[in-house]
Amino acid sequence: MLQSQRVWDKRKPLVSNALRRLNVKQLTRMIKTANTIDRSIKGLSKDNSWDLLEQLVMAMAGRELLLQH
């Protein structure tokens, strides 16, 4: 599976671990957050890219970050 997705051999243990640890909903949310970060950096979104990046990193670490507005 990882071979067909062109995951580098060096990265396969990390990707395998993430796939065991995270469910589809979590992965989908992270991909959407990464997309919003990208759009924000490019000026296509008014979201704060640093706040979103912090949320993404916390999610990747298995922690939920609740931002206060």
MDAnalysis code that builds the backbone (N, CA, C; Angstrom):
import MDAnalysis as mda
import numpy as np

u = mda.Universe.empty(207, n_residues=69, atom_resindex=np.repeat(np.arange(69), 3), trajectory=True)
u.add_TopologyAttr("name", ["N", "CA", "C"] * 69)
u.add_TopologyAttr("resid", np.arange(1, 70))
u.add_TopologyAttr("resname", ["MET", "LEU", "GLN", "SER", "GLN", "ARG", "VAL", "TRP", "ASP", "LYS", "ARG", "LYS", "PRO", "LEU", "VAL", "SER", "ASN", "ALA", "LEU", "ARG", "ARG", "LEU", "ASN", "VAL", "LYS", "GLN", "LEU", "THR", "ARG", "MET", "ILE", "LYS", "THR", "ALA", "ASN", "THR", "ILE", "ASP", "ARG", "SER", "ILE", "LYS", "GLY", "LEU", "SER", "LYS", "ASP", "ASN", "SER", "TRP", "ASP", "LEU", "LEU", "GLU", "GLN", "LEU", "VAL", "MET", "ALA", "MET", "ALA", "GLY", "ARG", "GLU", "LEU", "LEU", "LEU", "GLN", "HIS"])
u.atoms.positions = np.array([
    [0.822, -1.195, 0.000],
    [0.000, 0.000, 0.000],
    [0.869, 1.263, 0.000],
    [1.823, 1.333, 0.896],
    [2.666, 2.531, 0.965],
    [3.519, 2.684, -0.286],
    [3.911, 1.563, -0.869],
    [4.701, 1.606, -2.102],
    [3.891, 2.250, -3.225],
    [2.610, 1.893, -3.326],
    [1.772, 2.441, -4.399],
    [1.492, 3.929, -4.198],
    [1.629, 4.411, -2.962],
    [1.431, 5.833, -2.676],
    [2.746, 6.612, -2.713],
    [3.796, 5.920, -3.127],
    [5.139, 6.520, -3.284],
    [5.705, 7.083, -1.982],
    [5.433, 6.388, -0.891],
    [6.029, 6.780, 0.394],
    [7.458, 6.278, 0.397],
    [8.396, 7.162, 0.704],
    [9.806, 6.788, 0.741],
    [10.035, 5.735, 1.813],
    [10.953, 4.818, 1.537],
    [11.267, 3.750, 2.498],
    [11.602, 4.309, 3.878],
    [12.321, 5.390, 3.890],
    [12.735, 6.022, 5.141],
    [11.527, 6.521, 5.954],
    [10.438, 6.881, 5.276],
    [9.247, 7.439, 5.923],
    [8.181, 6.398, 6.259],
    [8.312, 5.191, 5.726],
    [7.286, 4.167, 5.902],
    [6.954, 3.875, 7.369],
    [7.936, 3.758, 8.265],
    [7.579, 3.510, 9.678],
    [6.752, 4.657, 10.272],
    [7.077, 5.893, 9.938],
    [6.330, 7.042, 10.453],
    [4.897, 7.054, 9.928],
    [4.746, 6.788, 8.638],
    [3.419, 6.787, 8.028],
    [2.593, 5.625, 8.577],
    [3.196, 4.468, 8.700],
    [2.482, 3.304, 9.250],
    [2.002, 3.569, 10.664],
    [2.849, 4.167, 11.472],
    [2.475, 4.503, 12.847],
    [1.309, 5.486, 12.869],
    [1.360, 6.503, 12.029],
    [0.283, 7.497, 11.971],
    [-1.025, 6.846, 11.524],
    [-0.956, 5.938, 10.568],
    [-2.168, 5.278, 10.077],
    [-2.801, 4.374, 11.135],
    [-1.973, 3.798, 11.999],
    [-2.505, 2.979, 13.100],
    [-3.118, 3.851, 14.184],
    [-2.523, 5.005, 14.417],
    [-2.904, 5.876, 15.525],
    [-4.096, 6.776, 15.222],
    [-4.250, 7.178, 13.968],
    [-5.264, 8.161, 13.599],
    [-6.376, 7.525, 12.775],
    [-7.590, 8.036, 12.947],
    [-8.697, 7.529, 12.137],
    [-8.922, 8.445, 10.931],
    [-9.803, 8.023, 10.047],
    [-10.049, 8.761, 8.801],
    [-10.538, 10.181, 9.083],
    [-11.397, 10.336, 10.074],
    [-11.922, 11.664, 10.409],
    [-10.797, 12.599, 10.843],
    [-9.891, 12.103, 11.675],
    [-8.769, 12.927, 12.128],
    [-7.860, 13.298, 10.966],
    [-7.536, 12.330, 10.127],
    [-6.665, 12.597, 8.981],
    [-7.303, 13.588, 8.018],
    [-8.595, 13.436, 7.783],
    [-9.299, 14.363, 6.895],
    [-9.264, 15.776, 7.451],
    [-9.497, 15.923, 8.756],
    [-9.468, 17.235, 9.391],
    [-8.074, 17.856, 9.278],
    [-7.023, 17.041, 9.453],
    [-5.652, 17.555, 9.348],
    [-5.340, 18.018, 7.926],
    [-5.787, 17.260, 6.942],
    [-5.551, 17.644, 5.543],
    [-6.280, 18.939, 5.228],
    [-7.517, 19.076, 5.713],
    [-8.265, 20.320, 5.496],
    [-7.579, 21.497, 6.181],
    [-7.052, 21.271, 7.385],
    [-6.338, 22.335, 8.093],
    [-5.082, 22.723, 7.325],
    [-4.349, 21.736, 6.827],
    [-3.137, 22.024, 6.039],
    [-3.488, 22.820, 4.788],
    [-4.609, 22.488, 4.161],
    [-5.059, 23.224, 2.984],
    [-5.390, 24.673, 3.339],
    [-6.060, 24.870, 4.466],
    [-6.403, 26.231, 4.898],
    [-5.136, 27.021, 5.235],
    [-4.155, 26.365, 5.846],
    [-2.870, 27.020, 6.141],
    [-2.218, 27.472, 4.838],
    [-2.197, 26.595, 3.863],
    [-1.607, 26.920, 2.564],
    [-2.307, 28.122, 1.933],
    [-3.638, 28.108, 1.956],
    [-4.410, 29.220, 1.390],
    [-4.133, 30.521, 2.147],
    [-4.004, 30.433, 3.468],
    [-3.738, 31.614, 4.284],
    [-2.363, 32.206, 3.967],
    [-1.376, 31.337, 3.851],
    [-0.019, 31.797, 3.536],
    [0.013, 32.503, 2.178],
    [-0.787, 32.005, 1.247],
    [-0.831, 32.587, -0.098],
    [-1.744, 33.806, -0.184],
    [-2.363, 34.173, 0.938],
    [-3.225, 35.337, 0.957],
    [-4.623, 35.080, 0.426],
    [-5.004, 33.825, 0.274],
    [-6.317, 33.473, -0.253],
    [-7.342, 33.262, 0.856],
    [-6.891, 33.324, 2.094],
    [-7.762, 33.149, 3.259],
    [-7.317, 34.138, 4.324],
    [-8.260, 34.631, 5.087],
    [-7.931, 35.607, 6.125],
    [-7.608, 34.940, 7.465],
    [-7.616, 33.604, 7.484],
    [-7.296, 32.881, 8.714],
    [-5.856, 33.147, 9.129],
    [-5.588, 33.029, 10.429],
    [-4.240, 33.203, 10.954],
    [-3.479, 31.889, 10.756],
    [-2.517, 31.902, 9.849],
    [-1.794, 30.672, 9.522],
    [-1.019, 30.122, 10.713],
    [-0.522, 30.982, 11.591],
    [0.228, 30.506, 12.759],
    [-0.681, 29.782, 13.745],
    [-1.883, 30.306, 13.955],
    [-2.840, 29.630, 14.834],
    [-3.242, 28.275, 14.254],
    [-3.473, 28.247, 12.953],
    [-3.850, 26.994, 12.305],
    [-2.707, 25.987, 12.337],
    [-1.495, 26.460, 12.143],
    [-0.339, 25.585, 12.202],
    [-0.190, 24.981, 13.602],
    [-0.442, 25.792, 14.616],
    [-0.398, 25.299, 15.986],
    [-1.456, 24.216, 16.201],
    [-2.657, 24.429, 15.677],
    [-3.722, 23.428, 15.779],
    [-3.313, 22.129, 15.091],
    [-2.734, 22.253, 13.910],
    [-2.327, 21.075, 13.151],
    [-1.257, 20.280, 13.897],
    [-0.264, 20.967, 14.406],
    [0.815, 20.288, 15.129],
    [0.277, 19.600, 16.382],
    [-0.614, 20.267, 17.093],
    [-1.206, 19.658, 18.289],
    [-2.025, 18.426, 17.910],
    [-2.768, 18.500, 16.826],
    [-3.560, 17.342, 16.375],
    [-2.636, 16.190, 15.998],
    [-1.532, 16.508, 15.340],
    [-0.578, 15.467, 14.959],
    [0.051, 14.820, 16.184],
    [0.166, 15.581, 17.255],
    [0.731, 15.072, 18.502],
    [-0.314, 14.352, 19.360],
    [-1.555, 14.332, 18.862],
    [-2.605, 13.645, 19.602],
    [-3.261, 14.486, 20.673],
    [-3.099, 15.781, 20.593],
    [-3.696, 16.697, 21.562],
    [-4.666, 17.635, 20.861],
    [-5.726, 17.962, 21.545],
    [-6.712, 18.905, 21.008],
    [-6.387, 20.289, 21.548],
    [-6.323, 21.249, 20.680],
    [-6.030, 22.625, 21.080],
    [-7.292, 23.447, 20.887],
    [-7.754, 24.035, 21.955],
    [-8.938, 24.883, 21.876],
    [-8.477, 26.324, 21.881],
    [-8.648, 26.998, 20.771],
    [-8.248, 28.399, 20.665],
    [-9.323, 29.286, 21.271],
    [-8.887, 30.271, 22.004],
    [-9.820, 31.234, 22.570],
    [-9.871, 32.439, 21.649],
    [-11.080, 32.831, 21.287],
    [-11.239, 33.976, 20.373],
    [-11.721, 35.167, 21.149],
])
